[in-house]
Amino acid sequence: MCSGKVYAYVLPDEMERKFGFRPSKLMAYFVLYKLEDERLISAKFVDRRKYYEITSKGRAALSEAKSILLSLSRKL
């Protein structure tokens, strides 16, 4: 999602391909709705499909999370 818009239905497949973890479709939608509610992503309908894209607030939160994880990994 960091590189552009994503269609929710294919998100579990993409996560499995990139990270070796496959969430259920229900879990993927639940997380997307939560992120949208917190304005970390935005959604837009194109035809009958709903596409999601990270917002500037989402990019800032992602950057902060990466910094925290990097800091923690250095302590291990």
PyMOL commands that set and color helices and strands:
alter all, ss='L'
color gray80, all
select helices_A, chain A and resi 8-19+25-37+56-75
alter helices_A, ss='H'
color red, helices_A
select strands_A, chain A and resi 6-7+41-46+49-54
alter strands_A, ss='S'
color yellow, strands_A
deselect
rebuild
show_as cartoon
